[in-house]
C-alpha cells in the first residue's frame, strides 16, 4: 500500500470516528470555558500571592 492510500484510509477512518462523537452544545462549551478561565485566574492569583510573600521572605533572609 502506498503512502497516499494509507493517508486516505486514515482520513476515512477518522471521519467515521468523528461521526460517533457526541459534541457539546454551545451552552455547554461556553460553560466549560468559563469554569476553566475562572480556575486559571484563581490559581494565578494564588500563585502571585505566594510568589510575593516568598520574595519578601527571601529578601528578609538574605538581607
Secondary structure, DSSP 8 states (H G I E B T S, - for coil): --HHHHHHHHHHHHHHHHHT-----HHHHHHHHHHHHHHHHHHHHHHHHHHHHHHHHHHHHH-
